[in-house]
Amino acid sequence: MSGLLRGIARIRTSPVLRGSAVTQRANIATRPAKDAVGPAETAIGLMVFSLAILGPAGWVLANLENYKKKGSADSE
């Protein structure tokens, strides 16, 4: 049994000992952006992101009573 455990441990630690074959590099821009982002584009982007994140939560909260009624009808 201990031989089996040693074999499993060797399999699991061997990638760590070999090192990674693929080196990951971050894409870091070293120059400024080609086109400046204006205040209108920034405002539209922020609105879209906030709607995408807060929209579904707002929908659920606005329809919470309907979900409660559906749940109580199913349990009867």
PDB file with SEQRES, HELIX, SHEET and CRYST1 records, atoms N, CA, C and O in Angstrom:
SEQRES   1 A   76  MET SER GLY LEU LEU ARG GLY ILE ALA ARG ILE ARG THR          
SEQRES   2 A   76  SER PRO VAL LEU ARG GLY SER ALA VAL THR GLN ARG ALA          
SEQRES   3 A   76  ASN ILE ALA THR ARG PRO ALA LYS ASP ALA VAL GLY PRO          
SEQRES   4 A   76  ALA GLU THR ALA ILE GLY LEU MET VAL PHE SER LEU ALA          
SEQRES   5 A   76  ILE LEU GLY PRO ALA GLY TRP VAL LEU ALA ASN LEU GLU          
SEQRES   6 A   76  ASN TYR LYS LYS LYS GLY SER ALA ASP SER GLU                  
HELIX    1 AA1 SER A    2  ARG A   18  1                                  17    
HELIX    2 AA2 PRO A   39  ALA A   62  1                                  24    
HELIX    3 AA3 LEU A   64  SER A   75  1                                  12    
CRYST1    1.000    1.000    1.000  90.00  90.00  90.00 P 1           1          
ATOM      1  N   MET A   1       0.815  -1.192   0.000  1.00  0.00           N  
ATOM      2  CA  MET A   1       0.000   0.000   0.000  1.00  0.00           C  
ATOM      3  C   MET A   1       0.860   1.257   0.000  1.00  0.00           C  
ATOM      4  O   MET A   1       0.525   2.250  -0.646  1.00  0.00           O  
ATOM      5  N   SER A   2       1.980   1.206   0.736  1.00  0.00           N  
ATOM      6  CA  SER A   2       2.836   2.386   0.777  1.00  0.00           C  
ATOM      7  C   SER A   2       3.493   2.622  -0.585  1.00  0.00           C  
ATOM      8  O   SER A   2       3.769   3.765  -0.949  1.00  0.00           O  
ATOM      9  N   GLY A   3       3.744   1.551  -1.333  1.00  0.00           N  
ATOM     10  CA  GLY A   3       4.292   1.719  -2.674  1.00  0.00           C  
ATOM     11  C   GLY A   3       3.312   2.442  -3.582  1.00  0.00           C  
ATOM     12  O   GLY A   3       3.712   3.257  -4.413  1.00  0.00           O  
ATOM     13  N   LEU A   4       2.034   2.144  -3.426  1.00  0.00           N  
ATOM     14  CA  LEU A   4       0.998   2.814  -4.205  1.00  0.00           C  
ATOM     15  C   LEU A   4       0.952   4.298  -3.854  1.00  0.00           C  
ATOM     16  O   LEU A   4       0.845   5.145  -4.741  1.00  0.00           O  
ATOM     17  N   LEU A   5       1.031   4.610  -2.580  1.00  0.00           N  
ATOM     18  CA  LEU A   5       1.013   6.002  -2.141  1.00  0.00           C  
ATOM     19  C   LEU A   5       2.247   6.748  -2.646  1.00  0.00           C  
ATOM     20  O   LEU A   5       2.153   7.906  -3.051  1.00  0.00           O  
ATOM     21  N   ARG A   6       3.409   6.079  -2.620  1.00  0.00           N  
ATOM     22  CA  ARG A   6       4.619   6.722  -3.135  1.00  0.00           C  
ATOM     23  C   ARG A   6       4.510   6.984  -4.633  1.00  0.00           C  
ATOM     24  O   ARG A   6       4.980   8.014  -5.117  1.00  0.00           O  
ATOM     25  N   GLY A   7       3.895   6.063  -5.370  1.00  0.00           N  
ATOM     26  CA  GLY A   7       3.713   6.250  -6.802  1.00  0.00           C  
ATOM     27  C   GLY A   7       2.793   7.423  -7.099  1.00  0.00           C  
ATOM     28  O   GLY A   7       3.064   8.216  -8.001  1.00  0.00           O  
ATOM     29  N   ILE A   8       1.702   7.534  -6.340  1.00  0.00           N  
ATOM     30  CA  ILE A   8       0.776   8.656  -6.527  1.00  0.00           C  
ATOM     31  C   ILE A   8       1.469   9.970  -6.192  1.00  0.00           C  
ATOM     32  O   ILE A   8       1.304  10.960  -6.905  1.00  0.00           O  
ATOM     33  N   ALA A   9       2.241   9.983  -5.114  1.00  0.00           N  
ATOM     34  CA  ALA A   9       2.940  11.203  -4.714  1.00  0.00           C  
ATOM     35  C   ALA A   9       3.970  11.592  -5.773  1.00  0.00           C  
ATOM     36  O   ALA A   9       4.153  12.778  -6.047  1.00  0.00           O  
ATOM     37  N   ARG A  10       4.645  10.606  -6.372  1.00  0.00           N  
ATOM     38  CA  ARG A  10       5.644  10.901  -7.388  1.00  0.00           C  
ATOM     39  C   ARG A  10       4.988  11.476  -8.650  1.00  0.00           C  
ATOM     40  O   ARG A  10       5.536  12.385  -9.273  1.00  0.00           O  
ATOM     41  N   ILE A  11       3.822  10.950  -9.027  1.00  0.00           N  
ATOM     42  CA  ILE A  11       3.110  11.440 -10.202  1.00  0.00           C  
ATOM     43  C   ILE A  11       2.652  12.875  -9.980  1.00  0.00           C  
ATOM     44  O   ILE A  11       2.746  13.709 -10.881  1.00  0.00           O  
ATOM     45  N   ARG A  12       2.162  13.157  -8.792  1.00  0.00           N  
ATOM     46  CA  ARG A  12       1.625  14.492  -8.508  1.00  0.00           C  
ATOM     47  C   ARG A  12       2.722  15.542  -8.371  1.00  0.00           C  
ATOM     48  O   ARG A  12       2.492  16.706  -8.698  1.00  0.00           O  
ATOM     49  N   THR A  13       3.911  15.163  -7.896  1.00  0.00           N  
ATOM     50  CA  THR A  13       4.967  16.159  -7.699  1.00  0.00           C  
ATOM     51  C   THR A  13       5.892  16.281  -8.898  1.00  0.00           C  
ATOM     52  O   THR A  13       6.681  17.225  -8.956  1.00  0.00           O  
ATOM     53  N   SER A  14       5.827  15.368  -9.854  1.00  0.00           N  
ATOM     54  CA  SER A  14       6.774  15.428 -10.962  1.00  0.00           C  
ATOM     55  C   SER A  14       6.621  16.683 -11.822  1.00  0.00           C  
ATOM     56  O   SER A  14       7.646  17.223 -12.238  1.00  0.00           O  
ATOM     57  N   PRO A  15       5.400  17.196 -12.126  1.00  0.00           N  
ATOM     58  CA  PRO A  15       5.350  18.446 -12.898  1.00  0.00           C  
ATOM     59  C   PRO A  15       5.988  19.614 -12.158  1.00  0.00           C  
ATOM     60  O   PRO A  15       6.540  20.519 -12.784  1.00  0.00           O  
ATOM     61  N   VAL A  16       5.916  19.600 -10.838  1.00  0.00           N  
ATOM     62  CA  VAL A  16       6.514  20.673 -10.055  1.00  0.00           C  
ATOM     63  C   VAL A  16       8.030  20.611 -10.166  1.00  0.00           C  
ATOM     64  O   VAL A  16       8.692  21.642 -10.281  1.00  0.00           O  
ATOM     65  N   LEU A  17       8.574  19.413 -10.131  1.00  0.00           N  
ATOM     66  CA  LEU A  17      10.022  19.253 -10.184  1.00  0.00           C  
ATOM     67  C   LEU A  17      10.575  19.571 -11.577  1.00  0.00           C  
ATOM     68  O   LEU A  17      11.681  20.099 -11.697  1.00  0.00           O  
ATOM     69  N   ARG A  18       9.808  19.251 -12.634  1.00  0.00           N  
ATOM     70  CA  ARG A  18      10.274  19.510 -13.990  1.00  0.00           C  
ATOM     71  C   ARG A  18      10.192  20.976 -14.356  1.00  0.00           C  
ATOM     72  O   ARG A  18      10.969  21.449 -15.186  1.00  0.00           O  
ATOM     73  N   GLY A  19       9.284  21.690 -13.764  1.00  0.00           N  
ATOM     74  CA  GLY A  19       9.062  23.076 -14.155  1.00  0.00           C  
ATOM     75  C   GLY A  19       8.052  23.122 -15.286  1.00  0.00           C  
ATOM     76  O   GLY A  19       7.714  22.094 -15.873  1.00  0.00           O  
ATOM     77  N   SER A  20       7.585  24.287 -15.581  1.00  0.00           N  
ATOM     78  CA  SER A  20       6.552  24.390 -16.603  1.00  0.00           C  
ATOM     79  C   SER A  20       7.201  24.491 -17.971  1.00  0.00           C  
ATOM     80  O   SER A  20       8.192  25.200 -18.146  1.00  0.00           O  
ATOM     81  N   ALA A  21       6.638  23.779 -18.941  1.00  0.00           N  
ATOM     82  CA  ALA A  21       7.178  23.794 -20.288  1.00  0.00           C  
ATOM     83  C   ALA A  21       6.766  25.063 -21.026  1.00  0.00           C  
ATOM     84  O   ALA A  21       7.473  25.519 -21.924  1.00  0.00           O  
ATOM     85  N   VAL A  22       5.617  25.635 -20.645  1.00  0.00           N  
ATOM     86  CA  VAL A  22       5.108  26.828 -21.306  1.00  0.00           C  
ATOM     87  C   VAL A  22       5.281  28.005 -20.357  1.00  0.00           C  
ATOM     88  O   VAL A  22       4.764  27.996 -19.240  1.00  0.00           O  
ATOM     89  N   THR A  23       6.003  29.005 -20.805  1.00  0.00           N  
ATOM     90  CA  THR A  23       6.198  30.190 -19.997  1.00  0.00           C  
ATOM     91  C   THR A  23       5.123  31.197 -20.352  1.00  0.00           C  
ATOM     92  O   THR A  23       4.991  31.589 -21.511  1.00  0.00           O  
ATOM     93  N   GLN A  24       4.361  31.615 -19.367  1.00  0.00           N  
ATOM     94  CA  GLN A  24       3.301  32.577 -19.616  1.00  0.00           C  
ATOM     95  C   GLN A  24       3.852  33.978 -19.422  1.00  0.00           C  
ATOM     96  O   GLN A  24       4.576  34.257 -18.467  1.00  0.00           O  
ATOM     97  N   ARG A  25       3.490  34.850 -20.351  1.00  0.00           N  
ATOM     98  CA  ARG A  25       3.932  36.239 -20.265  1.00  0.00           C  
ATOM     99  C   ARG A  25       2.721  37.131 -20.365  1.00  0.00           C  
ATOM    100  O   ARG A  25       1.806  36.871 -21.147  1.00  0.00           O  
ATOM    101  N   ALA A  26       2.717  38.174 -19.579  1.00  0.00           N  
ATOM    102  CA  ALA A  26       1.623  39.138 -19.618  1.00  0.00           C  
ATOM    103  C   ALA A  26       1.829  40.084 -20.792  1.00  0.00           C  
ATOM    104  O   ALA A  26       2.959  40.445 -21.121  1.00  0.00           O  
ATOM    105  N   ASN A  27       0.730  40.479 -21.419  1.00  0.00           N  
ATOM    106  CA  ASN A  27       0.805  41.462 -22.496  1.00  0.00           C  
ATOM    107  C   ASN A  27       0.737  42.853 -21.881  1.00  0.00           C  
ATOM    108  O   ASN A  27      -0.345  43.342 -21.556  1.00  0.00           O  
ATOM    109  N   ILE A  28       1.859  43.470 -21.726  1.00  0.00           N  
ATOM    110  CA  ILE A  28       1.923  44.787 -21.109  1.00  0.00           C  
ATOM    111  C   ILE A  28       2.238  45.807 -22.192  1.00  0.00           C  
ATOM    112  O   ILE A  28       3.230  45.679 -22.911  1.00  0.00           O  
ATOM    113  N   ALA A  29       1.391  46.813 -22.303  1.00  0.00           N  
ATOM    114  CA  ALA A  29       1.621  47.874 -23.292  1.00  0.00           C  
ATOM    115  C   ALA A  29       2.622  48.864 -22.719  1.00  0.00           C  
ATOM    116  O   ALA A  29       2.472  49.338 -21.592  1.00  0.00           O  
ATOM    117  N   THR A  30       3.628  49.166 -23.495  1.00  0.00           N  
ATOM    118  CA  THR A  30       4.647  50.096 -23.020  1.00  0.00           C  
ATOM    119  C   THR A  30       4.473  51.486 -23.616  1.00  0.00           C  
ATOM    120  O   THR A  30       5.222  52.408 -23.291  1.00  0.00           O  
ATOM    121  N   ARG A  31       3.477  51.632 -24.494  1.00  0.00           N  
ATOM    122  CA  ARG A  31       3.227  52.920 -25.116  1.00  0.00           C  
ATOM    123  C   ARG A  31       1.830  53.397 -24.744  1.00  0.00           C  
ATOM    124  O   ARG A  31       0.993  52.592 -24.334  1.00  0.00           O  
ATOM    125  N   PRO A  32       1.568  54.676 -24.880  1.00  0.00           N  
ATOM    126  CA  PRO A  32       0.205  55.157 -24.637  1.00  0.00           C  
ATOM    127  C   PRO A  32      -0.752  54.628 -25.702  1.00  0.00           C  
ATOM    128  O   PRO A  32      -0.327  54.152 -26.755  1.00  0.00           O  
ATOM    129  N   ALA A  33      -2.042  54.718 -25.414  1.00  0.00           N  
ATOM    130  CA  ALA A  33      -3.048  54.235 -26.354  1.00  0.00           C  
ATOM    131  C   ALA A  33      -2.983  55.022 -27.656  1.00  0.00           C  
ATOM    132  O   ALA A  33      -2.583  56.186 -27.671  1.00  0.00           O  
ATOM    133  N   LYS A  34      -3.383  54.374 -28.749  1.00  0.00           N  
ATOM    134  CA  LYS A  34      -3.360  55.041 -30.051  1.00  0.00           C  
ATOM    135  C   LYS A  34      -4.380  56.171 -30.100  1.00  0.00           C  
ATOM    136  O   LYS A  34      -4.084  57.264 -30.582  1.00  0.00           O  
ATOM    137  N   ASP A  35      -5.581  55.902 -29.600  1.00  0.00           N  
ATOM    138  CA  ASP A  35      -6.648  56.904 -29.585  1.00  0.00           C  
ATOM    139  C   ASP A  35      -7.048  57.184 -28.141  1.00  0.00           C  
ATOM    140  O   ASP A  35      -7.192  56.265 -27.335  1.00  0.00           O  
ATOM    141  N   ALA A  36      -7.224  58.448 -27.832  1.00  0.00           N  
ATOM    142  CA  ALA A  36      -7.646  58.815 -26.481  1.00  0.00           C  
ATOM    143  C   ALA A  36      -9.123  58.467 -26.295  1.00  0.00           C  
ATOM    144  O   ALA A  36      -9.922  58.611 -27.220  1.00  0.00           O  
ATOM    145  N   VAL A  37      -9.477  58.010 -25.099  1.00  0.00           N  
ATOM    146  CA  VAL A  37     -10.859  57.686 -24.783  1.00  0.00           C  
ATOM    147  C   VAL A  37     -11.497  58.939 -24.183  1.00  0.00           C  
ATOM    148  O   VAL A  37     -11.018  59.476 -23.185  1.00  0.00           O  
ATOM    149  N   GLY A  38     -12.573  59.389 -24.801  1.00  0.00           N  
ATOM    150  CA  GLY A  38     -13.230  60.614 -24.363  1.00  0.00           C  
ATOM    151  C   GLY A  38     -14.158  60.390 -23.188  1.00  0.00           C  
ATOM    152  O   GLY A  38     -14.434  59.246 -22.825  1.00  0.00           O  
ATOM    153  N   PRO A  39     -14.645  61.470 -22.586  1.00  0.00           N  
ATOM    154  CA  PRO A  39     -15.536  61.340 -21.438  1.00  0.00           C  
ATOM    155  C   PRO A  39     -16.875  60.700 -21.793  1.00  0.00           C  
ATOM    156  O   PRO A  39     -17.453  60.000 -20.961  1.00  0.00           O  
ATOM    157  N   ALA A  40     -17.383  60.920 -23.003  1.00  0.00           N  
ATOM    158  CA  ALA A  40     -18.650  60.293 -23.398  1.00  0.00           C  
ATOM    159  C   ALA A  40     -18.495  58.782 -23.505  1.00  0.00           C  
ATOM    160  O   ALA A  40     -19.358  58.036 -23.043  1.00  0.00           O  
ATOM    161  N   GLU A  41     -17.403  58.323 -24.110  1.00  0.00           N  
ATOM    162  CA  GLU A  41     -17.158  56.883 -24.220  1.00  0.00           C  
ATOM    163  C   GLU A  41     -16.974  56.257 -22.844  1.00  0.00           C  
ATOM    164  O   GLU A  41     -17.437  55.143 -22.602  1.00  0.00           O  
ATOM    165  N   THR A  42     -16.303  56.963 -21.945  1.00  0.00           N  
ATOM    166  CA  THR A  42     -16.114  56.467 -20.588  1.00  0.00           C  
ATOM    167  C   THR A  42     -17.452  56.332 -19.869  1.00  0.00           C  
ATOM    168  O   THR A  42     -17.703  55.320 -19.215  1.00  0.00           O  
ATOM    169  N   ALA A  43     -18.312  57.343 -19.984  1.00  0.00           N  
ATOM    170  CA  ALA A  43     -19.618  57.311 -19.328  1.00  0.00           C  
ATOM    171  C   ALA A  43     -20.477  56.178 -19.883  1.00  0.00           C  
ATOM    172  O   ALA A  43     -21.145  55.479 -19.122  1.00  0.00           O  
ATOM    173  N   ILE A  44     -20.466  55.994 -21.195  1.00  0.00           N  
ATOM    174  CA  ILE A  44     -21.252  54.909 -21.799  1.00  0.00           C  
ATOM    175  C   ILE A  44     -20.728  53.549 -21.338  1.00  0.00           C  
ATOM    176  O   ILE A  44     -21.514  52.655 -21.024  1.00  0.00           O  
ATOM    177  N   GLY A  45     -19.429  53.393 -21.297  1.00  0.00           N  
ATOM    178  CA  GLY A  45     -18.839  52.136 -20.835  1.00  0.00           C  
ATOM    179  C   GLY A  45     -19.206  51.832 -19.395  1.00  0.00           C  
ATOM    180  O   GLY A  45     -19.553  50.698 -19.065  1.00  0.00           O  
ATOM    181  N   LEU A  46     -19.133  52.841 -18.534  1.00  0.00           N  
ATOM    182  CA  LEU A  46     -19.493  52.630 -17.126  1.00  0.00           C  
ATOM    183  C   LEU A  46     -20.968  52.281 -16.975  1.00  0.00           C  
ATOM    184  O   LEU A  46     -21.324  51.436 -16.154  1.00  0.00           O  
ATOM    185  N   MET A  47     -21.832  52.927 -17.766  1.00  0.00           N  
ATOM    186  CA  MET A  47     -23.267  52.625 -17.695  1.00  0.00           C  
ATOM    187  C   MET A  47     -23.547  51.195 -18.146  1.00  0.00           C  
ATOM    188  O   MET A  47     -24.349  50.490 -17.532  1.00  0.00           O  
ATOM    189  N   VAL A  48     -22.891  50.772 -19.212  1.00  0.00           N  
ATOM    190  CA  VAL A  48     -23.116  49.410 -19.717  1.00  0.00           C  
ATOM    191  C   VAL A  48     -22.654  48.376 -18.696  1.00  0.00           C  
ATOM    192  O   VAL A  48     -23.359  47.400 -18.439  1.00  0.00           O  
ATOM    193  N   PHE A  49     -21.485  48.582 -18.119  1.00  0.00           N  
ATOM    194  CA  PHE A  49     -20.988  47.635 -17.119  1.00  0.00           C  
ATOM    195  C   PHE A  49     -21.883  47.609 -15.880  1.00  0.00           C  
ATOM    196  O   PHE A  49     -22.193  46.535 -15.366  1.00  0.00           O  
ATOM    197  N   SER A  50     -22.295  48.765 -15.403  1.00  0.00           N  
ATOM    198  CA  SER A  50     -23.149  48.785 -14.212  1.00  0.00           C  
ATOM    199  C   SER A  50     -24.497  48.149 -14.500  1.00  0.00           C  
ATOM    200  O   SER A  50     -25.045  47.462 -13.639  1.00  0.00           O  
ATOM    201  N   LEU A  51     -25.048  48.363 -15.699  1.00  0.00           N  
ATOM    202  CA  LEU A  51     -26.316  47.730 -16.054  1.00  0.00           C  
ATOM    203  C   LEU A  51     -26.153  46.216 -16.159  1.00  0.00           C  
ATOM    204  O   LEU A  51     -27.032  45.467 -15.733  1.00  0.00           O  
ATOM    205  N   ALA A  52     -25.053  45.768 -16.715  1.00  0.00           N  
ATOM    206  CA  ALA A  52     -24.820  44.334 -16.857  1.00  0.00           C  
ATOM    207  C   ALA A  52     -24.651  43.658 -15.499  1.00  0.00           C  
ATOM    208  O   ALA A  52     -25.039  42.503 -15.328  1.00  0.00           O  
ATOM    209  N   ILE A  53     -24.079  44.367 -14.543  1.00  0.00           N  
ATOM    210  CA  ILE A  53     -23.851  43.769 -13.223  1.00  0.00           C  
ATOM    211  C   ILE A  53     -25.072  43.934 -12.318  1.00  0.00           C  
ATOM    212  O   ILE A  53     -25.484  42.984 -11.651  1.00  0.00           O  
ATOM    213  N   LEU A  54     -25.645  45.127 -12.294  1.00  0.00           N  
ATOM    214  CA  LEU A  54     -26.743  45.397 -11.372  1.00  0.00           C  
ATOM    215  C   LEU A  54     -28.119  45.090 -11.952  1.00  0.00           C  
ATOM    216  O   LEU A  54     -29.079  44.943 -11.195  1.00  0.00           O  
ATOM    217  N   GLY A  55     -28.242  44.990 -13.266  1.00  0.00           N  
ATOM    218  CA  GLY A  55     -29.531  44.745 -13.898  1.00  0.00           C  
ATOM    219  C   GLY A  55     -30.213  43.470 -13.450  1.00  0.00           C  
ATOM    220  O   GLY A  55     -31.371  43.525 -13.037  1.00  0.00           O  
ATOM    221  N   PRO A  56     -29.545  42.311 -13.512  1.00  0.00           N  
ATOM    222  CA  PRO A  56     -30.202  41.073 -13.076  1.00  0.00           C  
ATOM    223  C   PRO A  56     -30.600  41.086 -11.597  1.00  0.00           C  
ATOM    224  O   PRO A  56     -31.661  40.577 -11.235  1.00  0.00           O  
ATOM    225  N   ALA A  57     -29.761  41.661 -10.753  1.00  0.00           N  
ATOM    226  CA  ALA A  57     -30.099  41.736  -9.332  1.00  0.00           C  
ATOM    227  C   ALA A  57     -31.312  42.635  -9.117  1.00  0.00           C  
ATOM    228  O   ALA A  57     -32.172  42.326  -8.292  1.00  0.00           O  
ATOM    229  N   GLY A  58     -31.388  43.733  -9.843  1.00  0.00           N  
ATOM    230  CA  GLY A  58     -32.540  44.620  -9.745  1.00  0.00           C  
ATOM    231  C   GLY A  58     -33.809  43.942 -10.227  1.00  0.00           C  
ATOM    232  O   GLY A  58     -34.875  44.141  -9.644  1.00  0.00           O  
ATOM    233  N   TRP A  59     -33.712  43.145 -11.283  1.00  0.00           N  
ATOM    234  CA  TRP A  59     -34.870  42.415 -11.799  1.00  0.00           C  
ATOM    235  C   TRP A  59     -35.403  41.448 -10.745  1.00  0.00           C  
ATOM    236  O   TRP A  59     -36.610  41.382 -10.510  1.00  0.00           O  
ATOM    237  N   VAL A  60     -34.512  40.707 -10.120  1.00  0.00           N  
ATOM    238  CA  VAL A  60     -34.942  39.747  -9.105  1.00  0.00           C  
ATOM    239  C   VAL A  60     -35.577  40.474  -7.936  1.00  0.00           C  
ATOM    240  O   VAL A  60     -36.620  40.044  -7.443  1.00  0.00           O  
ATOM    241  N   LEU A  61     -34.979  41.558  -7.482  1.00  0.00           N  
ATOM    242  CA  LEU A  61     -35.553  42.293  -6.356  1.00  0.00           C  
ATOM    243  C   LEU A  61     -36.893  42.923  -6.709  1.00  0.00           C  
ATOM    244  O   LEU A  61     -37.784  42.976  -5.861  1.00  0.00           O  
ATOM    245  N   ALA A  62     -37.055  43.398  -7.932  1.00  0.00           N  
ATOM    246  CA  ALA A  62     -38.312  44.006  -8.340  1.00  0.00           C  
ATOM    247  C   ALA A  62     -39.425  42.969  -8.450  1.00  0.00           C  
ATOM    248  O   ALA A  62     -40.594  43.302  -8.254  1.00  0.00           O  
ATOM    249  N   ASN A  63     -39.088  41.734  -8.755  1.00  0.00           N  
ATOM    250  CA  ASN A  63     -40.083  40.673  -8.928  1.00  0.00           C  
ATOM    251  C   ASN A  63     -40.059  39.662  -7.789  1.00  0.00           C  
ATOM    252  O   ASN A  63     -40.501  38.525  -7.960  1.00  0.00           O  
ATOM    253  N   LEU A  64     -39.555  40.060  -6.646  1.00  0.00           N  
ATOM    254  CA  LEU A  64     -39.407  39.137  -5.527  1.00  0.00           C  
ATOM    255  C   LEU A  64     -40.745  38.582  -5.064  1.00  0.00           C  
ATOM    256  O   LEU A  64     -40.838  37.400  -4.733  1.00  0.00           O  
ATOM    257  N   GLU A  65     -41.773  39.402  -5.034  1.00  0.00           N  
ATOM    258  CA  GLU A  65     -43.098  38.932  -4.596  1.00  0.00           C  
ATOM    259  C   GLU A  65     -43.630  37.868  -5.549  1.00  0.00           C  
ATOM    260  O   GLU A  65     -44.242  36.897  -5.104  1.00  0.00           O  
ATOM    261  N   ASN A  66     -43.408  38.031  -6.843  1.00  0.00           N  
ATOM    262  CA  ASN A  66     -43.860  37.021  -7.806  1.00  0.00           C  
ATOM    263  C   ASN A  66     -43.149  35.692  -7.579  1.00  0.00           C  
ATOM    264  O   ASN A  66     -43.770  34.633  -7.672  1.00  0.00           O  
ATOM    265  N   TYR A  67     -41.850  35.738  -7.280  1.00  0.00           N  
ATOM    266  CA  TYR A  67     -41.107  34.519  -7.023  1.00  0.00           C  
ATOM    267  C   TYR A  67     -41.584  33.853  -5.739  1.00  0.00           C  
ATOM    268  O   TYR A  67     -41.625  32.625  -5.657  1.00  0.00           O  
ATOM    269  N   LYS A  68     -41.946  34.653  -4.732  1.00  0.00           N  
ATOM    270  CA  LYS A  68     -42.465  34.075  -3.491  1.00  0.00           C  
ATOM    271  C   LYS A  68     -43.792  33.387  -3.734  1.00  0.00           C  
ATOM    272  O   LYS A  68     -44.039  32.312  -3.188  1.00  0.00           O  
ATOM    273  N   LYS A  69     -44.663  33.996  -4.554  1.00  0.00           N  
ATOM    274  CA  LYS A  69     -45.959  33.378  -4.843  1.00  0.00           C  
ATOM    275  C   LYS A  69     -45.777  32.065  -5.616  1.00  0.00           C  
ATOM    276  O   LYS A  69     -46.483  31.093  -5.347  1.00  0.00           O  
ATOM    277  N   LYS A  70     -44.851  32.027  -6.559  1.00  0.00           N  
ATOM    278  CA  LYS A  70     -44.605  30.804  -7.307  1.00  0.00           C  
ATOM    279  C   LYS A  70     -44.100  29.700  -6.389  1.00  0.00           C  
ATOM    280  O   LYS A  70     -44.496  28.542  -6.526  1.00  0.00           O  
ATOM    281  N   GLY A  71     -43.235  30.055  -5.466  1.00  0.00           N  
ATOM    282  CA  GLY A  71     -42.671  29.064  -4.554  1.00  0.00           C  
ATOM    283  C   GLY A  71     -43.706  28.494  -3.614  1.00  0.00           C  
ATOM    284  O   GLY A  71     -43.681  27.296  -3.331  1.00  0.00           O  
ATOM    285  N   SER A  72     -44.632  29.329  -3.113  1.00  0.00           N  
ATOM    286  CA  SER A  72     -45.645  28.828  -2.179  1.00  0.00           C  
ATOM    287  C   SER A  72     -46.696  28.014  -2.912  1.00  0.00           C  
ATOM    288  O   SER A  72     -47.273  27.101  -2.321  1.00  0.00           O  
ATOM    289  N   ALA A  73     -46.970  28.312  -4.191  1.00  0.00           N  
ATOM    290  CA  ALA A  73     -47.941  27.529  -4.951  1.00  0.00           C  
ATOM    291  C   ALA A  73     -47.386  26.147  -5.282  1.00  0.00           C  
ATOM    292  O   ALA A  73     -48.137  25.173  -5.335  1.00  0.00           O  
ATOM    293  N   ASP A  74     -46.081  26.058  -5.504  1.00  0.00           N  
ATOM    294  CA  ASP A  74     -45.462  24.777  -5.825  1.00  0.00           C  
ATOM    295  C   ASP A  74     -45.419  23.857  -4.620  1.00  0.00           C  
ATOM    296  O   ASP A  74     -45.507  22.639  -4.773  1.00  0.00           O  
ATOM    297  N   SER A  75     -45.285  24.416  -3.425  1.00  0.00           N  
ATOM    298  CA  SER A  75     -45.146  23.576  -2.234  1.00  0.00           C  
ATOM    299  C   SER A  75     -46.476  23.076  -1.709  1.00  0.00           C  
ATOM    300  O   SER A  75     -46.490  22.179  -0.866  1.00  0.00           O  
ATOM    301  N   GLU A  76     -47.606  23.619  -2.174  1.00  0.00           N  
ATOM    302  CA  GLU A  76     -48.914  23.166  -1.686  1.00  0.00           C  
ATOM    303  C   GLU A  76     -49.383  21.918  -2.343  1.00  0.00           C  
ATOM    304  O   GLU A  76     -50.466  21.425  -2.030  1.00  0.00           O  
TER     305      GLU A  76                                                      
END                                                                             
